[in-house]
Amino acid sequence: MARPVGAVSGSTFAVLLREHRRRNGLTQAEFAAKAGVGVRTLRDLERGRSRPQRATVDLLVAALGLRGAARDEFLAAARRGESGEPDPSGINLPPAPVLIGREPELTNLATVLRHAAVVTLVGVAGVGKTSLAWAAAHRVAARHPGGVAGIVVTEVSTEADTLATVAGVFGVGRASDLPARFAGRPALLLVDAVERSAESAVTAMLWLRNNTPSLRIIATSRRPSGVAGEYVWPVMPLECPPPGLIELPEIAGYPAAELFLERLRGVGHADVAPADAATVGELVRRLAGLPLALELGAARGRILEVSEILDRYGDRVLDLRREPRDGEATTLREAIAGSYRLLEPAERAALRLLAQFHHRWSVELAEQLFADNHPQPDPGGERDVVALLDRLVELGLVSVRGTGPTRFRMLDMVRDFAVEQSEGEGELASFRDRHAVVMARYAARTAPELVGGALREAATRLDDFNSDLRSALVWAGERDPRTALYLASKLPRWWRLRGNDREGRGWLRRLLDHPDNQRADPTTRAWAGLGLAQLAAEHGDGLAELGGVEAALATFTRLGRVTGQLAARTQLCILHQANGDYEAAREHGEAVLRLATRYGRTRDVVVAENNLTWHDIRVGDLAGARRRLVTVQRLAAGVGEDRLRALAHANLAEVARLDGRYAEAVAIGRRALSQVDQLGDPRHKWRVLGCVALALAQSGRVAEARETMVEVGDPPVVELIEAYLTLAEGDRTAATERFSMAAETLAGRHDVRDVVEALVGVASSTDDPKRRRQALTELDDLCQRSAVSLLARERALLGG
């Protein structure tokens, strides 16, 4: 039958005793031994079967280490238990629990309870529905002079015994006496665990609504009750710290981490070391911010370190177990299964399918996952996906976080459970096949936006699906190589932006070489080959993929794909320049300019003009380079190409430096830094920092140069900066050695202009005639091979 809230007990003291013991992470046997009382005595006190004696209470207080307000509250509850008198406040509920991270919800619930006759808190087991309901009831108690009380529904509750229990907690003999008891005064009833006997509980609640209109009800359940006028309040897990945080105070500021750390201290665990901060963040994310999971995980802190808890339970949080209740132990798996069983068969299938998403998703992606000859949300395939998601959110199995389309997310442990169920149903492989296809299409839609003003937002959208994209690649790479190749061919620009060029290159090389992909769609293979070369060029190995780019250009030309031709020729311009075939590079650059102009492709015009700037610099036409870069900036601004505009700004700084206008180079470079920094591309940032540091060193601003040089992540450029600094400090011999080392490390890895600059430095700084002649010979040979003309400043340094 139903029972008063807290009455496994029958008294407030019983509930309070049990809660304090659990917060200390102790079993009944452990606590009894610590307090010096019998296990049976403790069990009877926690079940409300006996009244506490004064001496026993003192032992319990000492064992719990209660102080201040907590001790006073415990003693007051014990005194009420001794006398059997009711709580004079009119609140027949356990004391309000101390909640973490729920204050905004409590405030909003207090407002809702002014207007709604029935408020049902819905969520998965262990999310904290009951504690939140208790706290909310205490928060609004003053507004209910008719009394505040609560009952717990059990599996054997009937309508009659539920109503009888309600009458009892309000101090009357029968339910029919309740209208006179309230006499029109507002009262509040908490009905906990409605789902245990939903039909009986709902019928009883309907009777109360019809016969006691001044009574408001706050209920907890794993699903809505359906009572007329019901306000459904989904209870979500506590907010977890996002990945990337490493400072303990910042991580501890998130409610999930705060609760975990408090419970960890409650079991006697020493303060967490700052070095374990990131581990705490990862652990509470794996525990999904679910209060029950956090408490169960923290309870292991009596024996394990935080890192050991993560290692042992990070991949099997469903196995975390709480102590036996009513003779039965409960794992998180069993708790989640309780909510899963409330779903209709078609809803269960939908949950299993949605569990293939690793992070967040949108309504659109959910619809795609259900499309195309794959399991539909219901057998007829007609149910609205929005209604289905609403149902899953309503039950707390799916959460909605933030704004924007991709705001739906499944709790990690719910996802783990659903994946287990999918495997048991024999459908996991087909579901993962479908997920890979959806991810490939999503990448294909997003990749074209990785340019211009949309770049940052598009890259962030792909970042949000990082784990899904990786999972899809791994799975499809084994099961469906063509889908994997199609997916990988859409990601090179994103990989480059995020510094994952080696990983991306490995994927593309492996998938292009896969036997099943030799007859894949030619366009897909062409884009994959082009992407492979772009990624290889990021770490100086683009020439190895030159043949692939030429094959891609042939394919795009044969199929009349202008976008592909422009991209392939642009890459060939870059690769031939790196190979020292500067005329071929110029020819491809000019071909891009002609083609882009013919088809009105302004962005590609900008790219071509930016690439051709190097050839102006090569022949010493710095004025022409400046004019071209100004054009690039103007056109880039017109098409919203912030990235190309920032790169043009960075190139203007370099042109100013090469022209000997060092102060201007520093000023332009520093303005460019803020723009380039927003691109999220460390290589371009290092290049601009290198330009600024070189200009500072060349102008004798040694301290500033050294301060800036620290951030340059390119060792050969750092060597060149050191050479100028050593020269500025008057040590010509050491400067010569530095310039020589820079020339050696820059050769074959950097722009040939950098090597020319280093050799000019050797020849102009050395006092050894033989060393000078040797350097001049190398310089002359390099200029002839690369068709590089010395700048006026360089000729002046060499005395020519």
N, C-alpha and C positions, 0 to 999 in steps of 0.2 A: 504494500500500500504506500501512498504518499507519506512523507514525513516532514516535520518542520525543517527549514534550512538550518544546517549545523547539527542536526540531530540524527546523524549516525549517533550523535550526542543527544540531544534533548536539553542541552544547556549551552550557553555561550562559552563557558569555561572549557568544555570539551573541545570545541572547535579551535579555540585560541591555543590550548595546549598542543594539539596536533600540529597546528600551523607553525608554532615556534620550534617544535622538534624537527619538522621537515626543513625549515630554513637553516637549521644547524646541520642538515645532511645526515641525521642519525636514524637508525632503525629503532623500533621499540625496544629490542633487546639491548642495543648499545646505550640508549638513553636511560633505560632502567638501571643498568649497571653504573652509569655515571652519576645518577641521582641517588643511588642507594635505596631504591624501592623495588618491589617485585614486578616482574613483567606482567603478571596477571593484574596487579593493582593498576599499573599504567594503562593496560588495555581497557579495563573497565572504566577508568576515568575518561579515556578518549572516546569511548562509546556511550558515555552518559549513563552508565549502569550504576555508578556509585557517586556519592558526593565527596568532594575533597576535604580532608582533614587539615587543620591548621599546620601541623608539623610536616605533613606531606607537601603542602604548598610551599613551605619554606625550602624544603629540599629541592623541589622542582625549580624554584626561582634561582637558587644558587647554581644548579646544574646548567640552566639556560643562560646564566650570566646577565639577567635582565637588570636594566638600570632606568632611572628616570620615569618618563611617561609610560614606557612599555611595562615597567614593573608595576606602576600604579594601576594600569588597565588590567593586568593579569590578576592582581590581588582583588580588585573590585569584582571581576568575574567570578573569582573563587568564593568571595563572600556571598554573592547571589546564589552560587551553587550550594553553599552550606545551608542557607536559610530557606531556599526554595521559593523566594519571593520573585515576582516578575521585575523586569527592568523598569524603573519608574519613568524613564524617558518616553515610554510608549513605542520603542523600537525593538521589536522582537526579531533581531537579526544578529549574526556574528558581528564583531567589531569591524569597522571599515578597514580593509587591508591597505597597506602602504603600496601604492602602485608607482611604477616607473614608466615614464614616457606616455602616460595616458591623460595628462591634464587637459589638453585640448578636447579630447573625446568626452571627458567628464563634463566640461563646460557646455559642450554642444548637446550632450544627452540631457543635462539639466534643463536646457531650453526646450528640447523636444518634449520632455515630460510635462511641460506646461500645457501642451496642446493635444498630444496623441493619447488616446485612451489605452492603447496596447502598443508597447514597444518591444520588439523581439530582437535580441542580440544574437546574431547568427555567425557561426564560424566553425572551423575544424576543432577537433578535440585538442585541448592543451593551449589554445590561443589566448585564454584568459577571460572568457565570457562571464563566468560566475563571479570572479573577483571584480570585474568592471561593473557588473550589475549590483553587487553589494555596495561598492563605493558610490555608485550613482544613487542608490536608494538612501544611503546616509546623507549624501549631498543635498537631497531635496526633502529630507524628513520633516524639516520645519514647516514645509508647505502642506503637510498632511496631518492635521490634528486628529483625524479619525484613526491614526495608527499606521505603523509600517511593520510588515511581517513578511516571512517567506516560507515557501515549502519546496521540497525536492521531490520530483516525480520519480517513481521507481518502475521497473519492468512489469510489476504486477498491479500497478495502480489502476483503479476503476474510477469512473466518474463519481460514484457515491463516496468512496473513501477519500478522493481528492477534495471534494467539497467539505467532507467532515474534518479533514486536516486543516483546511482554510479556516473553518469555524473555530477550531481549537486554537490556532495561533492568534486569532483575534479575541479569544477569551469567551466564546459563546458555545452553547451546546450543540446547536444544529445550524446548517447553512441558512435555513429559513429565518434565523434570528439575526442574520447579518444586516439586512436593511435597517432594522431598528437600532442595531449596534452602531452603525455609522451615522444614522440620523441626518443624512445629507452632507455630512462633513467629508472632505477629501481624505481618502486613505490610499495606501500604496501596498500592492502585493507583488513579491518577487516569486516567480514560478521558474524553478531551475530544472534543466534537463528535460524539456518537454518531449524530445524525440524518443525517450525511453518508453513512453506509452502515449504516443501522439494522439490517437483518436480519443482516448478517455480524457486526456488533459485538455484538448481543444474543446471538447463538449462541455467540460466543467467551466472553462474560461468563457464560453458563450453564455452559459447560465449566469455567471457572475456579471457579465456585461449587461445582460437583460434585466437583472434583478437588483443590482447594486450600482447604479449609474455614477455614483461619486467615487467608486473604486477605480484607480488606475492600476494597470498591470505592466510590470517589466519582466519579460521572460527571456530565458536562454535556451537555445536549441541549435542543432546542426542544420536545421532547415526552417523556413518560415512556417508559422502555425496556420495561416490562412484565415484567421479571425477577422471579421469585418472591421475596417478602420485601422488595421495593423500597420505600424511603421517599422519596416525592416532595417536594422542597423548592422551591416556587415562589420565584424570585428577582425581587423587585420593584425598580422604579427607586428612586432616592434621594428622600428626602422634600424637598419644595419649600416655600419660605416661602409662607404664605397671602397672598391679596390684602390690601391695606390697610397693610402694614408700610412704613415710609418711612425707618427708621434703618438705616444700613449694618451696624453691628455685630450688630443683631438679625437682619437678613436673612442675613448671612454665617454665622450660627450654624446654619443649616439645611444638611444635607449636600450637597444639589444645588448650592446657591450656593457653598458652601465649595470644592467640587471645581472649579466653573467659574472661580472667582477664582484658585485655585491654578494651573490650567492657563493662565489669562490671564497671570499673572505669569511663567509658564514660557516664554511666547513674547515676553517683553520688554515687555509692556504695563505702563505706569505704573499706580500704584495708582488704583483707581476713586474718583472724586470722590463725596462724600456726596450731591451732587445727583443722581447717577445710580443711587442705591440702589434706588429703585422700578423703574427700568428693568431692573436686574439681576434683581430678583424676577420681573418679567413675562417676561423672556427665559428664565429657567430653568424657569418654569412651561410656557412654550410648547415648550421642549425636553423637557418631561415628566419631568425628573429622570433621563433615560436617560444613563448615563455616556458612551456613544459619542457621542450627540448633543451633550452638554455639551463634550466634548473637540473635536469638529468645530467647534462654534460658537466656542469659545475660540480655536481656531487662526486664525480670521478676525481676531482681535484684533491680529495683527501689522500689519494694514493699516487696520482699521476701529475706530472708537470703539464703545463698548457700545451706544449709542443707534442707531448705524448698523447694527450687527449685527441688532438687533431690527427696524429698519425694513426691512432687506433680506431677512431670513430668517424673520421672525416669522410670516408667513403661508405660508411654503413651506419648512418645516423638512425636508420629505421630500427636498428637493433638495440638502441638505448632503451633501458628498461627501468620502470619505477617499481618501488617495493610493492608487495602484495596488498591488495585491497579486497576485503571480503574473501580472502583466501585465494585470489587470483592475481598473478603478476600481469602487468600490461606493458607491452613494447609500443614504441611510436608507430610501428607498422600496424599493430592491432587498432591503435587509436585512429589512424588514417583510414583503415579499412571500414571503420564504423561509418564515416562520412561517405565513403565510396558506395557502401551498400544502400544508401538513401537514393542513389541515382537510378533512373530508368536504364534498361540495357543499352539503348541508343546513346544515352548521355555518358554512360561508362565508356563506350567505344570512342566517343568524341574526346573524352578526357585522355584516353590512352593515345590517341592520335596527336593531340595537342602537346603531349608530353615529349614529343620529338624536338620541340623548340627548347633550346638551352637557356635562353635569356628572356627577352621580351618579344611580343609580336603584336600585330594589328588585326583589325577585323578583316581587312583585305587578305592578309597572309593566311588567316584561319580559313577563309573561304577557298583560297587556292589549295590549301592542304586537303580540303574535303572534296575537291573537284576531280574530274577526269577518271572515271572508272575505279575510283577508290572509295572506301567506306564513307557513306554520307552521315550527317548528324542524326538522321533517323532512317528507318528502313525505306521510306518513300523518297528520301532526299529532299523533302519540301520544307523542313523546319528552318526558320530564319536563324542564321548564325549569331546574329545580335542577341536574339532571345536565348539561345543556348549559352553564350558567354555570360549573359545576365544571370542565368540559372547557376552557373559555376561560381560566379562572383558572389551570388546570394548565399551560397553554401560555404563560402570561404576557401574553396579549393583553388580559385584563381584570384589574384589581387590586381587592383588597378592603381598604378603609381604614376604620379606626375601628369603631364599633359602631352599632347601630340599623338599621332596615330599609334605608335608602338608603345602602348602603355599597359598592356596586359602581361601578367607574369604568373607562372605557377610556382608555388612553394617548392623548394628543392626536394623536400622529403615527399611531397605529393607526387612530384615528377618521378622520383626514384620508385615510388610504389607503383605508379601507373606503368612505368617501363617494365617492372617485374610482371605486372599483369599482362602486358602485351606479349612478353616472352612466353608466358604460360599459355596464352591463346594462340601462339604460333604465328603472330602477325607482325612481329617486330621488324623483320627484314623488309617486308613490303612497305611498312610505315616509314622506315629510314630511307628507302628508295625514293619515296614520294617527297620526303623532306629535302633530299638532295636536289631534286628537280625544282622545287619551290625556291630554294636558296640560289640556284643557278639563274633562275628567271629574275629574282630580286636583284642579284648582282648585275645582270644585263641591263635592267632598267636604271640602275643607279650609276653605273660606270660613265655614261655620257655626260653626267652632271659634275664629274670631277674636273671641271675647268671653270674659269670665270668666277663670277660672284657666288655661284652655287657650290664651289669646291668644298669649302669648309663644312657646310651643312651635309653635303653628300658623304664626305669622308667620315663625319661623325655618325651618320646613319649606318655605314658599314662597320664602324667601330662597335656600335651597339650589337651587331650580329657577328662579332669576331668569333665567338665560340661556335656558333651555328655554321659559319662558313668553313671553319677548320674541320668540324665534325663531318660536314657534307663532303669535303674533299677527301678525307680519310676513308669514309665509307664508300663513296662512288669510285674512288681510285681503285678499289678492289672489286666492286660489284658492277660498276657501270662506267668504264673509263671514258666513254664519249661525253657523258654528262660532266664528269670531273674535268675534262679538257675544256669544255665550253665554259664551265664556271671559272677555271683558272685563267682562261684567256680574257676575262673581264676584270681581273684584279691587279694587273701590273702597276697601274698608276697609284692605286691605293697602297700596294706594298711599298712602292718607292717613297710615297709621302710619309709612311710610318717606319721607314728604315728597315723593312723586312725583305730587302732585295735578294739576299742569299736564299732565304726560305722559298720565296716565290720562284726564283730561278730553278731551284731544285725540283719544285712541283712541275713546272712547265717542261723541263728537260725530260723528266721521267714520263710524263703523260704523252709528250710528242713521240717518244721512243716506244711507247706501248704498242704491241702488235695490233691490238684491236682498234687503234686510232690511225693506222696507216691509211685507211680509207674513210676517215672522218670528213665532215664537211670542209671543203677547201678554204672557205672564208674563216672558219674557226681555226684551222691549222695556221693560216696566214697571220691572224691576229695573235695567236699563241707564239709563233716564231718571232714576230715583231716585239711582243712583250718580253720574250726571253732576252733579246738583244738589249732592250732598254734597261732591264735589270742587271744584265752582265756589265753594261757600261758604267753602272753606279760604283762598281769596285774595280774598274780599269780592265775589264776583260771582254769588252764589247766586240773586239775584232774576231773573237772565237765564234761569234754568231753572225758574222757578216753575210755568209752564204744564206742563212735563214731569212735575213731581211731582203736580200735580193730576190729570193724565191717568193717572198710575200709581195714585193712590188710587182713581180710578174703576174701573180695571181690576181691582185687587185686591178691591174691594168687590163688583163684579159676579161675580167668580169665587169669592168666599168665602174668600180667602186672608188669614187673620188676621195672620200674620207680616208680610205685605206692608202691610196696613192700618196696623199699629202703626208700621212703619218710615216709611211715607209721612207719616202724621200728625205723627210726631216731627220729620221734616224740615220740614214746613210750619210747625210751631211755631217752629222756628229761623229760617226764612226770613221769616215775617211779623214776627217780633221785629226782624230786621235792617231790614225795610221800614218800621218805625214803626207797624205795625198791631198794637198790643199786645193789644187785645181778641181779635182773631182768633188771635194766638199763644196766648193763655191758653185759648181755647176748644179749640184742637187739643190743647194739653197736657192739659187736663182730660178730653178724649175718649180720649186714650191711657191715662190713669189708669183710667178706667171700663172700657175694653175689656180692659186688661191684668189688672185685678182680676177681671173676670168669667171670664176664661179661665185664671186662675192663673199668669200670666206674670210671675213675681217680678222678673226682670231688667228688663222693660219698665216695671213699677211704679217701680223705682229710677230709670230714665231719666226718666220723667214727673215724679217728685218733684224730681229734680235740676233739670229745666228750669223747673218752676213756682217754684223758689226765686227766680228773677229777678223774678217778679211780686210776691213778698213784698217784695223789696228796692225795687222800683219804687214801691210805695205807702208805703215807709218802715217796714215791719214787720220790723225786723231780728231781733226775738225769734222771730217766726214762721219766718223764714228759718233761724235756728239750729236750731229744733226739727225742721224738715223735713230739714235736712242730717244731723242726728244719726240720723234715721230712715233716710235714704239709706245712711249708713255701716253701720248694723246689718243692713239687708236685703242690701246688697252683700256684706258679709262672709258672710252665710248662703248665698249662691249662688256664692261664690268669684269675685266680680267685682272683682278687684284694681284694675282701671282706674277703674271708677266710684267705688270707695271712695277712691282717691287723688284723683280730681277733686273729690269731696265735701270731702275734707280741705283741698284748695286753696281751695275756695269758703268754707270756715269761716274761713280766714285772711283772706280778703277782707271777709267780714262783720264780723270783729273790727276790721279797719282802718277800715271805714266807720263803725263805732260809736265810733271814737276810742280803742280799746284797743290801742295800738300795740305795746307789749311782747308782749302775747298774740298779736297778728298775726304778729310776727316769729318767735316761738317755734313757732307752728302752721305757719307758712309754711316754716320750715327743716325741720321734720319731714316736711312734704308733699313737699319737694324730692326727698328720697331716694326716695320712692314714685313721683313723677311721672317722675323721671329714668330709672327702669327701664322706663317705657312706650316709650321710644325715640321720643317725640313732642316735637320741639323747641319747637313753639308753646305747648304747655301748660307746658313748663319755663320759657319766657320769661315767661309770665303770672304764674307763682308768684314768679319772681325779681323781676318788676316790683312785685308786691304787697309783698314783703319790703323792697325798696329804697324804695318810697313810704312805708311805715310807719317805716322808719329815718329818712328825710328829714323826715317830719312831726314826729317826736319829737326832732329836733335831733341825731341821731347821724350827723353829716355824713360823717366818714371812712368809717364802715362802709357808709353809703349809696352813696358814690362807688365803693367797692370792689365792691359787689354790682351796681351799675348797669352795670359794664363787660360783664357777661355777658348783659344784656338785649338781645335781638335785635329789638326793636320800637321804631323811631325815635319815633313819637308818644308812647309811654309814657315813653321816655327824656326827651323834652321836658318832660313833666309832672313827672318826678322832678327835673330841673334847676330847674324853677320853685320847687319846695319848698325845694331846697337853697339857691338864691339868696335866698329869703325868710329862711331860717334864718341866713344869713350877714349879714342886715341891709340888703340892697340891694333895697328895695321897688320902685323904678322898674324895675329889670331883671327882678324877679320878675313884675311885671305883664306885661311884654312876653313873658316865657316862658310864662305862663299863657295869654295871648292866642294865641300861636303853637300851643300844645298844643291849645286849643279848635278852632282852624282845621284842624289836621292830623287830629284825632280825629273831626271831624264826618263822618258818612257812612261811616266805616270801622270804628268801634268801637262798643261798648255805649254807648247814649245816656247812661248814668249817668256814664261817663268825661267826656263833653262837659259835663254839668251840673257835675261837680266842677271842671273847668278854668274854667268861667265864674264859679263861686263864687270861685275863686282870683283871677280878674281883679278882680271887684267888691270883694273884701275887702282886696286888697293895694294898689289904686291910691289915690293922694291927689288925683286929678283928679276933681272932681264930675261933669263931663260924661262922662268915661270910665266912671265908676261907673254913672251912669244908663243909659248905652248897654248896658253889660254886664248890668244888672238887667233891662232890657227884653228882651234876647236870651234871658236865663235864663227869664223869665216865659213868653215865647212858646214856648220849647222844652218847659217843664214842662207847659204846657197841651196842646201837640200830642202829647206822648208819655205824658201822664197820670202823670208822675213827681212824687212828693212829695219835698220837701227833707227831709233828715235833721235831727235835732235839732242835731247838731254844725254843720251847714251854716247853719241858721237863726241859731245863736249867732254864727257868724263874720260874718254879714250884719247882725247887730244886731237881728234880728227875733224 
